[in-house]
Amino acid sequence: MRTDFTKSFHKQYQKLPKKTQTQFTERLKLFIADQNNQLLKVHSLMGKYRGCSSFNVTGNIRAVFKMEASQVALFIAIGSHSELYE
């Protein structure tokens, strides 16, 4: 699987604490190895993120992505539940 990241994702990622950035890296590795791993809690989204999915990075931090092709995940946003789903 290949991953791509939007400019807005990079900006949001840079604002996260280093610990959270490390946690995202670990979860991303897990996602690449097995998209259906139960630890990720991957789920489809509604509203402004219709057609996208997200996975849990921490208890409150989510990474939003869209499958662009069968093996390309485009990461769109990362942040707390309340920041993303206002």
Biopython code that builds the backbone (N, CA, C, O; Angstrom):
import numpy as np
from Bio.PDB.StructureBuilder import StructureBuilder

atoms = [
    (1, "MET", "N", (0.843, -1.181, 0.000)),
    (1, "MET", "CA", (0.000, 0.000, 0.000)),
    (1, "MET", "C", (0.888, 1.245, 0.000)),
    (1, "MET", "O", (1.936, 1.291, 0.645)),
    (2, "ARG", "N", (0.435, 2.240, -0.741)),
    (2, "ARG", "CA", (1.118, 3.529, -0.772)),
    (2, "ARG", "C", (0.282, 4.549, 0.000)),
    (2, "ARG", "O", (-0.946, 4.467, 0.014)),
    (3, "THR", "N", (0.942, 5.499, 0.634)),
    (3, "THR", "CA", (0.234, 6.556, 1.354)),
    (3, "THR", "C", (0.668, 7.914, 0.818)),
    (3, "THR", "O", (1.839, 8.124, 0.500)),
    (4, "ASP", "N", (-0.286, 8.827, 0.723)),
    (4, "ASP", "CA", (-0.034, 10.211, 0.348)),
    (4, "ASP", "C", (-0.673, 11.098, 1.411)),
    (4, "ASP", "O", (-1.571, 10.667, 2.134)),
    (5, "PHE", "N", (-0.202, 12.337, 1.497)),
    (5, "PHE", "CA", (-0.675, 13.261, 2.525)),
    (5, "PHE", "C", (-0.946, 14.621, 1.901)),
    (5, "PHE", "O", (-0.139, 15.121, 1.117)),
    (6, "THR", "N", (-2.081, 15.220, 2.248)),
    (6, "THR", "CA", (-2.411, 16.564, 1.761)),
    (6, "THR", "C", (-1.592, 17.602, 2.530)),
    (6, "THR", "O", (-1.040, 17.310, 3.591)),
    (7, "LYS", "N", (-1.521, 18.810, 1.982)),
    (7, "LYS", "CA", (-0.812, 19.902, 2.661)),
    (7, "LYS", "C", (-1.461, 20.205, 4.008)),
    (7, "LYS", "O", (-0.770, 20.460, 4.994)),
    (8, "SER", "N", (-2.785, 20.176, 4.042)),
    (8, "SER", "CA", (-3.478, 20.480, 5.302)),
    (8, "SER", "C", (-3.178, 19.410, 6.353)),
    (8, "SER", "O", (-3.057, 19.719, 7.539)),
    (9, "PHE", "N", (-3.059, 18.150, 5.919)),
    (9, "PHE", "CA", (-2.691, 17.087, 6.859)),
    (9, "PHE", "C", (-1.321, 17.383, 7.454)),
    (9, "PHE", "O", (-1.137, 17.287, 8.667)),
    (10, "HIS", "N", (-0.350, 17.747, 6.599)),
    (10, "HIS", "CA", (1.002, 18.043, 7.086)),
    (10, "HIS", "C", (0.991, 19.183, 8.103)),
    (10, "HIS", "O", (1.690, 19.117, 9.114)),
    (11, "LYS", "N", (0.205, 20.226, 7.842)),
    (11, "LYS", "CA", (0.122, 21.359, 8.769)),
    (11, "LYS", "C", (-0.444, 20.923, 10.114)),
    (11, "LYS", "O", (0.083, 21.291, 11.164)),
    (12, "GLN", "N", (-1.517, 20.139, 10.079)),
    (12, "GLN", "CA", (-2.126, 19.651, 11.328)),
    (12, "GLN", "C", (-1.164, 18.729, 12.068)),
    (12, "GLN", "O", (-1.051, 18.799, 13.291)),
    (13, "TYR", "N", (-0.478, 17.874, 11.337)),
    (13, "TYR", "CA", (0.467, 16.926, 11.929)),
    (13, "TYR", "C", (1.593, 17.664, 12.659)),
    (13, "TYR", "O", (1.974, 17.280, 13.764)),
    (14, "GLN", "N", (2.119, 18.719, 12.043)),
    (14, "GLN", "CA", (3.225, 19.474, 12.642)),
    (14, "GLN", "C", (2.828, 20.140, 13.960)),
    (14, "GLN", "O", (3.684, 20.389, 14.809)),
    (15, "LYS", "N", (1.543, 20.429, 14.134)),
    (15, "LYS", "CA", (1.065, 21.071, 15.359)),
    (15, "LYS", "C", (0.865, 20.085, 16.508)),
    (15, "LYS", "O", (0.683, 20.494, 17.655)),
    (16, "LEU", "N", (0.898, 18.779, 16.199)),
    (16, "LEU", "CA", (0.699, 17.761, 17.236)),
    (16, "LEU", "C", (1.940, 17.631, 18.114)),
    (16, "LEU", "O", (3.053, 17.888, 17.657)),
    (17, "PRO", "N", (1.753, 17.233, 19.373)),
    (17, "PRO", "CA", (2.908, 16.954, 20.229)),
    (17, "PRO", "C", (3.743, 15.819, 19.633)),
    (17, "PRO", "O", (3.213, 14.950, 18.941)),
    (18, "LYS", "N", (5.043, 15.831, 19.903)),
    (18, "LYS", "CA", (5.955, 14.804, 19.361)),
    (18, "LYS", "C", (5.490, 13.397, 19.717)),
    (18, "LYS", "O", (5.593, 12.485, 18.896)),
    (19, "LYS", "N", (4.984, 13.214, 20.919)),
    (19, "LYS", "CA", (4.510, 11.896, 21.338)),
    (19, "LYS", "C", (3.372, 11.420, 20.438)),
    (19, "LYS", "O", (3.335, 10.253, 20.048)),
    (20, "THR", "N", (2.458, 12.306, 20.112)),
    (20, "THR", "CA", (1.334, 11.961, 19.250)),
    (20, "THR", "C", (1.817, 11.685, 17.826)),
    (20, "THR", "O", (1.294, 10.792, 17.158)),
    (21, "GLN", "N", (2.806, 12.440, 17.359)),
    (21, "GLN", "CA", (3.374, 12.190, 16.038)),
    (21, "GLN", "C", (3.973, 10.782, 15.982)),
    (21, "GLN", "O", (3.802, 10.070, 14.993)),
    (22, "THR", "N", (4.669, 10.388, 17.036)),
    (22, "THR", "CA", (5.246, 9.046, 17.110)),
    (22, "THR", "C", (4.152, 7.991, 17.127)),
    (22, "THR", "O", (4.275, 6.957, 16.470)),
    (23, "GLN", "N", (3.083, 8.245, 17.872)),
    (23, "GLN", "CA", (1.967, 7.304, 17.921)),
    (23, "GLN", "C", (1.330, 7.160, 16.539)),
    (23, "GLN", "O", (0.958, 6.056, 16.141)),
    (24, "PHE", "N", (1.201, 8.277, 15.801)),
    (24, "PHE", "CA", (0.649, 8.195, 14.456)),
    (24, "PHE", "C", (1.538, 7.327, 13.568)),
    (24, "PHE", "O", (1.034, 6.493, 12.817)),
    (25, "THR", "N", (2.840, 7.515, 13.647)),
    (25, "THR", "CA", (3.770, 6.723, 12.838)),
    (25, "THR", "C", (3.601, 5.230, 13.112)),
    (25, "THR", "O", (3.606, 4.417, 12.188)),
    (26, "GLU", "N", (3.453, 4.877, 14.385)),
    (26, "GLU", "CA", (3.257, 3.466, 14.752)),
    (26, "GLU", "C", (1.927, 2.933, 14.223)),
    (26, "GLU", "O", (1.863, 1.813, 13.716)),
    (27, "ARG", "N", (0.872, 3.726, 14.341)),
    (27, "ARG", "CA", (-0.439, 3.300, 13.843)),
    (27, "ARG", "C", (-0.453, 3.224, 12.315)),
    (27, "ARG", "O", (-1.121, 2.366, 11.739)),
    (28, "LEU", "N", (0.279, 4.116, 11.669)),
    (28, "LEU", "CA", (0.364, 4.085, 10.211)),
    (28, "LEU", "C", (1.028, 2.786, 9.747)),
    (28, "LEU", "O", (0.581, 2.172, 8.779)),
    (29, "LYS", "N", (2.080, 2.375, 10.426)),
    (29, "LYS", "CA", (2.738, 1.103, 10.094)),
    (29, "LYS", "C", (1.755, -0.056, 10.238)),
    (29, "LYS", "O", (1.704, -0.952, 9.395)),
    (30, "LEU", "N", (0.988, -0.025, 11.302)),
    (30, "LEU", "CA", (-0.017, -1.050, 11.543)),
    (30, "LEU", "C", (-1.078, -1.032, 10.436)),
    (30, "LEU", "O", (-1.492, -2.085, 9.951)),
    (31, "PHE", "N", (-1.510, 0.162, 10.044)),
    (31, "PHE", "CA", (-2.503, 0.330, 8.986)),
    (31, "PHE", "C", (-1.989, -0.220, 7.655)),
    (31, "PHE", "O", (-2.726, -0.896, 6.937)),
    (32, "ILE", "N", (-0.743, 0.063, 7.330)),
    (32, "ILE", "CA", (-0.161, -0.416, 6.076)),
    (32, "ILE", "C", (-0.094, -1.942, 6.073)),
    (32, "ILE", "O", (-0.341, -2.577, 5.047)),
    (33, "ALA", "N", (0.238, -2.522, 7.210)),
    (33, "ALA", "CA", (0.342, -3.983, 7.311)),
    (33, "ALA", "C", (-1.024, -4.659, 7.281)),
    (33, "ALA", "O", (-1.182, -5.719, 6.676)),
    (34, "ASP", "N", (-2.017, -4.043, 7.937)),
    (34, "ASP", "CA", (-3.350, -4.657, 8.035)),
    (34, "ASP", "C", (-4.396, -3.575, 8.281)),
    (34, "ASP", "O", (-4.573, -3.118, 9.410)),
    (35, "GLN", "N", (-5.082, -3.173, 7.227)),
    (35, "GLN", "CA", (-6.079, -2.102, 7.322)),
    (35, "GLN", "C", (-7.222, -2.433, 8.264)),
    (35, "GLN", "O", (-7.900, -1.532, 8.758)),
    (36, "ASN", "N", (-7.439, -3.707, 8.516)),
    (36, "ASN", "CA", (-8.563, -4.120, 9.347)),
    (36, "ASN", "C", (-8.158, -4.488, 10.765)),
    (36, "ASN", "O", (-8.935, -5.122, 11.480)),
    (37, "ASN", "N", (-6.964, -4.105, 11.184)),
    (37, "ASN", "CA", (-6.517, -4.412, 12.536)),
    (37, "ASN", "C", (-7.475, -3.771, 13.549)),
    (37, "ASN", "O", (-7.806, -2.590, 13.439)),
    (38, "GLN", "N", (-7.908, -4.548, 14.520)),
    (38, "GLN", "CA", (-8.896, -4.092, 15.506)),
    (38, "GLN", "C", (-8.408, -2.911, 16.347)),
    (38, "GLN", "O", (-9.228, -2.117, 16.808)),
    (39, "LEU", "N", (-7.103, -2.773, 16.558)),
    (39, "LEU", "CA", (-6.575, -1.652, 17.341)),
    (39, "LEU", "C", (-6.855, -0.304, 16.680)),
    (39, "LEU", "O", (-6.973, 0.713, 17.363)),
    (40, "LEU", "N", (-6.959, -0.298, 15.364)),
    (40, "LEU", "CA", (-7.168, 0.949, 14.626)),
    (40, "LEU", "C", (-8.600, 1.455, 14.693)),
    (40, "LEU", "O", (-8.841, 2.660, 14.628)),
    (41, "LYS", "N", (-9.538, 0.546, 14.822)),
    (41, "LYS", "CA", (-10.963, 0.908, 14.825)),
    (41, "LYS", "C", (-11.335, 1.746, 13.602)),
    (41, "LYS", "O", (-11.951, 2.805, 13.721)),
    (42, "VAL", "N", (-10.949, 1.250, 12.424)),
    (42, "VAL", "CA", (-11.249, 1.937, 11.163)),
    (42, "VAL", "C", (-12.758, 1.985, 10.972)),
    (42, "VAL", "O", (-13.448, 0.979, 11.136)),
    (43, "HIS", "N", (-13.264, 3.168, 10.621)),
    (43, "HIS", "CA", (-14.697, 3.311, 10.387)),
    (43, "HIS", "C", (-14.961, 4.380, 9.336)),
    (43, "HIS", "O", (-14.183, 5.323, 9.186)),
    (44, "SER", "N", (-16.061, 4.224, 8.614)),
    (44, "SER", "CA", (-16.482, 5.182, 7.589)),
    (44, "SER", "C", (-17.055, 6.420, 8.251)),
    (44, "SER", "O", (-17.569, 6.366, 9.369)),
    (45, "LEU", "N", (-16.959, 7.538, 7.545)),
    (45, "LEU", "CA", (-17.416, 8.813, 8.093)),
    (45, "LEU", "C", (-18.590, 9.367, 7.299)),
    (45, "LEU", "O", (-18.836, 8.969, 6.161)),
    (46, "MET", "N", (-19.305, 10.289, 7.920)),
    (46, "MET", "CA", (-20.440, 10.961, 7.300)),
    (46, "MET", "C", (-20.153, 12.467, 7.294)),
    (46, "MET", "O", (-19.061, 12.899, 7.661)),
    (47, "GLY", "N", (-21.113, 13.236, 6.886)),
    (47, "GLY", "CA", (-20.992, 14.688, 6.907)),
    (47, "GLY", "C", (-19.931, 15.191, 5.941)),
    (47, "GLY", "O", (-19.845, 14.718, 4.808)),
    (48, "LYS", "N", (-19.119, 16.153, 6.386)),
    (48, "LYS", "CA", (-18.137, 16.756, 5.480)),
    (48, "LYS", "C", (-17.053, 15.776, 5.058)),
    (48, "LYS", "O", (-16.335, 16.034, 4.092)),
    (49, "TYR", "N", (-16.920, 14.664, 5.757)),
    (49, "TYR", "CA", (-15.943, 13.634, 5.394)),
    (49, "TYR", "C", (-16.608, 12.404, 4.766)),
    (49, "TYR", "O", (-16.059, 11.304, 4.822)),
    (50, "ARG", "N", (-17.772, 12.590, 4.179)),
    (50, "ARG", "CA", (-18.464, 11.472, 3.509)),
    (50, "ARG", "C", (-17.533, 10.883, 2.449)),
    (50, "ARG", "O", (-16.896, 11.620, 1.696)),
    (51, "GLY", "N", (-17.461, 9.580, 2.396)),
    (51, "GLY", "CA", (-16.586, 8.903, 1.452)),
    (51, "GLY", "C", (-15.195, 8.643, 1.999)),
    (51, "GLY", "O", (-14.368, 8.003, 1.349)),
    (52, "CYS", "N", (-14.947, 9.144, 3.197)),
    (52, "CYS", "CA", (-13.656, 8.949, 3.849)),
    (52, "CYS", "C", (-13.817, 7.990, 5.022)),
    (52, "CYS", "O", (-14.929, 7.631, 5.408)),
    (53, "SER", "N", (-12.697, 7.592, 5.568)),
    (53, "SER", "CA", (-12.675, 6.759, 6.769)),
    (53, "SER", "C", (-11.670, 7.353, 7.728)),
    (53, "SER", "O", (-10.911, 8.250, 7.361)),
    (54, "SER", "N", (-11.659, 6.862, 8.948)),
    (54, "SER", "CA", (-10.646, 7.309, 9.901)),
    (54, "SER", "C", (-10.222, 6.145, 10.776)),
    (54, "SER", "O", (-10.903, 5.124, 10.868)),
    (55, "PHE", "N", (-9.063, 6.332, 11.421)),
    (55, "PHE", "CA", (-8.646, 5.368, 12.426)),
    (55, "PHE", "C", (-8.144, 6.105, 13.654)),
    (55, "PHE", "O", (-7.734, 7.264, 13.584)),
    (56, "ASN", "N", (-8.184, 5.409, 14.774)),
    (56, "ASN", "CA", (-7.762, 5.984, 16.038)),
    (56, "ASN", "C", (-6.239, 5.990, 16.132)),
    (56, "ASN", "O", (-5.585, 4.968, 15.921)),
    (57, "VAL", "N", (-5.692, 7.151, 16.449)),
    (57, "VAL", "CA", (-4.264, 7.265, 16.721)),
    (57, "VAL", "C", (-4.060, 7.128, 18.222)),
    (57, "VAL", "O", (-3.197, 6.379, 18.681)),
    (58, "THR", "N", (-4.868, 7.865, 18.982)),
    (58, "THR", "CA", (-4.910, 7.749, 20.446)),
    (58, "THR", "C", (-6.385, 7.673, 20.817)),
    (58, "THR", "O", (-7.239, 7.525, 19.943)),
    (59, "GLY", "N", (-6.682, 7.773, 22.081)),
    (59, "GLY", "CA", (-8.070, 7.743, 22.506)),
    (59, "GLY", "C", (-8.912, 8.848, 21.902)),
    (59, "GLY", "O", (-10.114, 8.672, 21.700)),
    (60, "ASN", "N", (-8.291, 10.001, 21.606)),
    (60, "ASN", "CA", (-9.053, 11.139, 21.098)),
    (60, "ASN", "C", (-8.575, 11.624, 19.726)),
    (60, "ASN", "O", (-9.294, 12.377, 19.068)),
    (61, "ILE", "N", (-7.409, 11.224, 19.284)),
    (61, "ILE", "CA", (-6.857, 11.697, 18.011)),
    (61, "ILE", "C", (-7.234, 10.729, 16.891)),
    (61, "ILE", "O", (-7.067, 9.516, 17.014)),
    (62, "ARG", "N", (-7.753, 11.300, 15.786)),
    (62, "ARG", "CA", (-8.163, 10.513, 14.631)),
    (62, "ARG", "C", (-7.375, 10.946, 13.401)),
    (62, "ARG", "O", (-7.020, 12.117, 13.263)),
    (63, "ALA", "N", (-7.105, 10.001, 12.515)),
    (63, "ALA", "CA", (-6.487, 10.284, 11.218)),
    (63, "ALA", "C", (-7.528, 9.970, 10.147)),
    (63, "ALA", "O", (-8.012, 8.842, 10.056)),
    (64, "VAL", "N", (-7.869, 10.971, 9.338)),
    (64, "VAL", "CA", (-8.891, 10.831, 8.302)),
    (64, "VAL", "C", (-8.201, 10.572, 6.965)),
    (64, "VAL", "O", (-7.256, 11.267, 6.592)),
    (65, "PHE", "N", (-8.693, 9.561, 6.253)),
    (65, "PHE", "CA", (-8.096, 9.213, 4.966)),
    (65, "PHE", "C", (-9.173, 8.806, 3.971)),
    (65, "PHE", "O", (-10.308, 8.499, 4.335)),
    (66, "LYS", "N", (-8.778, 8.815, 2.705)),
    (66, "LYS", "CA", (-9.661, 8.375, 1.629)),
    (66, "LYS", "C", (-8.862, 7.426, 0.747)),
    (66, "LYS", "O", (-7.719, 7.712, 0.390)),
    (67, "MET", "N", (-9.463, 6.308, 0.402)),
    (67, "MET", "CA", (-8.797, 5.372, -0.499)),
    (67, "MET", "C", (-8.954, 5.911, -1.925)),
    (67, "MET", "O", (-10.062, 5.948, -2.462)),
    (68, "GLU", "N", (-7.857, 6.320, -2.522)),
    (68, "GLU", "CA", (-7.859, 6.908, -3.862)),
    (68, "GLU", "C", (-7.876, 5.829, -4.937)),
    (68, "GLU", "O", (-8.520, 5.994, -5.973)),
    (69, "ALA", "N", (-7.194, 4.760, -4.702)),
    (69, "ALA", "CA", (-7.155, 3.610, -5.607)),
    (69, "ALA", "C", (-7.101, 2.390, -4.697)),
    (69, "ALA", "O", (-7.116, 2.525, -3.474)),
    (70, "SER", "N", (-7.042, 1.245, -5.268)),
    (70, "SER", "CA", (-7.099, 0.039, -4.435)),
    (70, "SER", "C", (-5.969, -0.028, -3.411)),
    (70, "SER", "O", (-6.137, -0.630, -2.351)),
    (71, "GLN", "N", (-4.833, 0.573, -3.707)),
    (71, "GLN", "CA", (-3.708, 0.496, -2.780)),
    (71, "GLN", "C", (-3.092, 1.861, -2.463)),
    (71, "GLN", "O", (-1.904, 1.938, -2.150)),
    (72, "VAL", "N", (-3.883, 2.943, -2.540)),
    (72, "VAL", "CA", (-3.390, 4.285, -2.225)),
    (72, "VAL", "C", (-4.321, 4.936, -1.206)),
    (72, "VAL", "O", (-5.504, 5.148, -1.474)),
    (73, "ALA", "N", (-3.773, 5.248, -0.037)),
    (73, "ALA", "CA", (-4.545, 5.936, 1.004)),
    (73, "ALA", "C", (-4.075, 7.388, 1.071)),
    (73, "ALA", "O", (-2.905, 7.654, 1.343)),
    (74, "LEU", "N", (-4.989, 8.323, 0.822)),
    (74, "LEU", "CA", (-4.689, 9.747, 0.896)),
    (74, "LEU", "C", (-5.150, 10.257, 2.254)),
    (74, "LEU", "O", (-6.346, 10.260, 2.548)),
    (75, "PHE", "N", (-4.194, 10.690, 3.088)),
    (75, "PHE", "CA", (-4.529, 11.209, 4.411)),
    (75, "PHE", "C", (-4.867, 12.682, 4.294)),
    (75, "PHE", "O", (-4.089, 13.480, 3.772)),
    (76, "ILE", "N", (-6.056, 13.025, 4.794)),
    (76, "ILE", "CA", (-6.648, 14.346, 4.607)),
    (76, "ILE", "C", (-6.534, 15.222, 5.851)),
    (76, "ILE", "O", (-6.269, 16.419, 5.747)),
    (77, "ALA", "N", (-6.733, 14.631, 7.020)),
    (77, "ALA", "CA", (-6.762, 15.420, 8.254)),
    (77, "ALA", "C", (-6.345, 14.550, 9.434)),
    (77, "ALA", "O", (-6.468, 13.325, 9.410)),
    (78, "ILE", "N", (-5.844, 15.231, 10.477)),
    (78, "ILE", "CA", (-5.531, 14.566, 11.731)),
    (78, "ILE", "C", (-5.807, 15.557, 12.848)),
    (78, "ILE", "O", (-5.471, 16.737, 12.742)),
    (79, "GLY", "N", (-6.417, 15.074, 13.911)),
    (79, "GLY", "CA", (-6.720, 15.951, 15.032)),
    (79, "GLY", "C", (-7.645, 15.267, 16.015)),
    (79, "GLY", "O", (-7.983, 14.093, 15.864)),
    (80, "SER", "N", (-8.048, 16.021, 17.025)),
    (80, "SER", "CA", (-8.942, 15.463, 18.036)),
    (80, "SER", "C", (-10.333, 15.286, 17.436)),
    (80, "SER", "O", (-10.678, 15.889, 16.419)),
    (81, "HIS", "N", (-11.100, 14.462, 18.082)),
    (81, "HIS", "CA", (-12.471, 14.203, 17.628)),
    (81, "HIS", "C", (-13.241, 15.506, 17.496)),
    (81, "HIS", "O", (-13.922, 15.722, 16.494)),
    (82, "SER", "N", (-13.144, 16.372, 18.488)),
    (82, "SER", "CA", (-13.901, 17.632, 18.460)),
    (82, "SER", "C", (-13.377, 18.590, 17.388)),
    (82, "SER", "O", (-14.168, 19.333, 16.808)),
    (83, "GLU", "N", (-12.082, 18.599, 17.108)),
    (83, "GLU", "CA", (-11.532, 19.463, 16.062)),
    (83, "GLU", "C", (-12.011, 19.039, 14.679)),
    (83, "GLU", "O", (-12.330, 19.883, 13.842)),
    (84, "LEU", "N", (-12.061, 17.760, 14.446)),
    (84, "LEU", "CA", (-12.400, 17.250, 13.121)),
    (84, "LEU", "C", (-13.886, 17.209, 12.838)),
    (84, "LEU", "O", (-14.305, 17.455, 11.707)),
    (85, "TYR", "N", (-14.694, 16.902, 13.847)),
    (85, "TYR", "CA", (-16.108, 16.635, 13.607)),
    (85, "TYR", "C", (-17.024, 17.691, 14.218)),
    (85, "TYR", "O", (-18.107, 17.356, 14.697)),
    (86, "GLU", "N", (-16.616, 18.951, 14.212)),
    (86, "GLU", "CA", (-17.424, 20.035, 14.779)),
    (86, "GLU", "C", (-18.769, 20.122, 14.115)),
    (86, "GLU", "O", (-19.578, 20.979, 14.470)),
]
sb = StructureBuilder()
sb.init_structure("model")
sb.init_model(0)
sb.init_chain("A")
sb.init_seg("    ")
for serial, (resi, resn, name, xyz) in enumerate(atoms, 1):
    if name == "N":
        sb.init_residue(resn, " ", resi, " ")
    sb.init_atom(name, np.array(xyz, "f"), 0.0, 1.0, " ", f" {name:<3s}", serial, name[0])
structure = sb.get_structure()
